Amino acid sequence: MSRTHYLFGHKTEADEISLENATHYFAQDYLDALAVRFMQTPLDDILYVLEQTGRLMVAPDKPYYKKCMDELPQILNYAPKMIEKGLSFLPMLLSRQTMLDRLSHLINPHALDYPVYSGNGELKRVVPMGIVCHIAAGNTFLGAIDSLLYGIITKNINIVKMSANDSFFPIIFMEALQEADTRQILFPYITMTYWKSSNENLIGIVRNIADVILLFGGEEAVKTFKKDISPKCEVLAFGPKTSFGIVCAEASKEELILAAEGFATDIVFWEQRACTACQNIFIEKSENIDYFLQVLFAELEKSGIAYPQEPVNSDAAVEIRKQREIALWNQFREQGQVFEGTTSHHTIIVTHSNLISDSPLERTVIVNIVDDWHDILEGSIPSLKYYMSTVAIASKNKQEIINALIPLGVMRFCSPGLMSSSAAASYSHDGKYIVESLIKYINFEDLNDKYIGLDFMNKQEKEAIILSRINTVLHKAVQTPFYKNKYQGLTMPLQNFKAFEQIDPLTKDEMVSISAHHSDQAFTGKDRDCYIFSAGGTTGLKKYVLYGTEEFSKSKQLFGKGFRALGIGSKNIVANVFPCGAFYTAFLAINKGLEETGCKILSLTGNISHKDMLEYIEICKPDTIFGLPSLMIPLAQYAEQNGYQIQLDNIIYAAEHMTNDAKNYIKSIFKAKRISSFGYAAVETGPIGYQCECCHDNEFHVEEEWIYLEADDNDEALVTCLHKTLQPIIRYKVGDRIEFINEVCTCGRLSPKFRLLGRSGEKIRISGYQEIYFEDIEKTVQSVVPDGFVIQLRLDANGLYTALSLHIETIHYRDNVLRENLYQRLLEKIPVLHLTKEKNMISSFEVFLVEPNAIQRVERSGKVRKIIDNRI
């Protein structure tokens, strides 16, 4: 018999792999070289190829699905409907989400790519074991691929020995994988082959070169591979198992119907060949036993129509006939019952026993009647501890039953109907997390985020990782109506950053259109288990954004990483005086971020009076304050006016610019040693940059674990979120101008640095919640000045305050009456301009009409900058 083999990208035809090929392709040096290369492949690229493979396997315009439906029923003796059902699982099985669920106990699966920040200054890094050999069982056709997936997502080099029963489906999978893997990301690192169980030469090679043997099979296979194993090799064996159900007497008829429906599924699927299939059911004596048996039989009859059974082979047929005849004799003696199927070969054999009985399979279930479920603890189950797999429970006493069976080896419990299918990919298998056996953890001991991590990797090392993250975000985004329409014709995955730069930025108007309070057109999932935050906006043009709870938690953790970079640690006492409420993110994010530093946290908020705040500060004696400049300046003024004597080491601000005069004033009042910004962020995107102790004013490191930052031709910042995907944000103009600093920071971090140049967008935050929107100014000007289309707002530092001046080009530049009318109209339309300077932090507001072309243009584009922020 000739089989197809794929040996690390090379196709051969033979009954079994030749010794010559095995010696060549399984040579240690050859395998080690493959392992080094594959370990450098970004996880996101791996997951993308797997997901594409799942789609190809069931695509109607591809040959793979039809080949499986044509061949597998005969090869495996499964009903076509059952094959069809199994194939329908493939897109989900190979999906990115399922793979991430399998890696979920790593917390951050990108630990497979680089040392990821895992909280409290610690980093996590895992690496593959190396070479994994999978010994596939033939009881379910998905088994070989399911095992292989564990090896792929942990970046191991994988050798799969196919089952003698099925070398067809694994090869079809490899063909689909080869088509999906256009960049040769996975295909060259997998061997799909076969050798006979009697081939001691091949088995000996595998024992010596494998780091892990992952084995699903019978008892003899387990013994074979555990014998004479190499000291470096670990055998993870999942041998033969048995599973059963328990039904207690208190179950109502409605509950018995649900149980019978579920058990019928567990009996029918995969013809009971899976270890988790239901072969025995123990039911307590009650008046409803006959009712349960009738319903179970009726459900099996329905399943016989829904999933017609193929003719069983002669050996199985003989064994089933034998069991039926014995059951009929017991029924004649009134010691049992038997129900023989009419729509398929299913059989229910009823006995009075507390023993596990061997089933001939092929939809044969033994229903054991017991006085009390505790009776089974005295039967054969204690002696079958090694062979226990799954128990399905139909009882209100679930906890008691579980507690009793765990010591007897049962490692999986569920409701009827879920025995042969897992409720979640994140769950263990036979009591073990398989992923844990395929990876090694790297310990960094005293080395923390000040020395290692993505921030310390050079550009070449992390470019592939970041590009893969961008492609993942794009792939998820185009599943939404908004981005699908926006990115029509986009070819993915992108091959380089140049291609990404060609994508149109996300504009303010588009952000308004997909605001989370009125649109779900940019949601990649349901708006559940999430936060909604306000990103501001003018009346009628509000912007609200969605964060998944896990996304927001990660953003807060990275804020804390930035606080640590500033030098905040366990010796500090920190007062958080940011405002809270009103859909505002800062207070929540800062409080959680401070937890990362180990400091003592004083959650004061900025919502209390200056007097109360200063009294709390006197009582609790913080050495550091986090707050808005527009709240801390009046706080300092109040402290000065009322004679408070407070000394702080650090004053840390964000969300607004602070003038040099304001910094010096606050430092002098609070006798502070240092005043600095904790970072650069936006509500729409989360953290963008953070400051280390070596950063100058308005200099930041890019937070590369969270975002990818660009500057366009006008120096406007474009931010793409790499982790926030519930409502993707891609190339968003956040409204600031930046320039990158082409010097390595003296702190040792290699993450890009940039300098904030000032506002460029539609919103200027002057004081706390007080914001001015350029659109309001623009509309007002155009309603008063007929040709006032060229407008520029300038912000200048004036001591503690900001001076605003509005410049409008018009042919009526000498018309003072027009200027005065416009000034008054602006005061009417923009309420913040009415406030005193102590509240709005604006020292003056002036309007200037200037002749056409008087405003300086940008040399590169000839455009006029709408906002010039000279405070920075």
Beta strands, then each sheet from edge to edge (+ up, - down):
strand 1: 3-7
strand 2: 10-14
strand 3: 116-119
strand 4: 122-128
strand 5: 131-135
strand 6: 157-161
strand 7: 190-193
strand 8: 212-216
strand 9: 234-238
strand 10: 242-247
strand 11: 280-284
strand 12: 337-340
strand 13: 347-351
strand 14: 364-370
strand 15: 388-394
strand 16: 412-414
strand 17: 439-442
strand 18: 530-534
strand 19: 544-548
strand 20: 573-576
strand 21: 600-603
strand 22: 624-627
strand 23: 650-653
strand 24: 674-677
strand 25: 679-682
strand 26: 686-690
strand 27: 699-702
strand 28: 707-711
strand 29: 716-721
strand 30: 732-741
strand 31: 753-759
strand 32: 763-767
strand 33: 770-773
strand 34: 790-798
strand 35: 801-809
strand 36: 842-850
strand 37: 867-869
sheet 1: 2+ 1- 7+ 6+ 5+ 8+ 9+
sheet 2: 3+ 4- 17+
sheet 3: 12+ 13- 14- 11- 10- 15- 16-
sheet 4: 18+ 19-
sheet 5: 21+ 20+ 22+ 23+ 24+
sheet 6: 25+ 26- 27+ 31- 30+ 29- 28+
sheet 7: 32+ 33-
sheet 8: 36+ 35+ 34- 37-
end
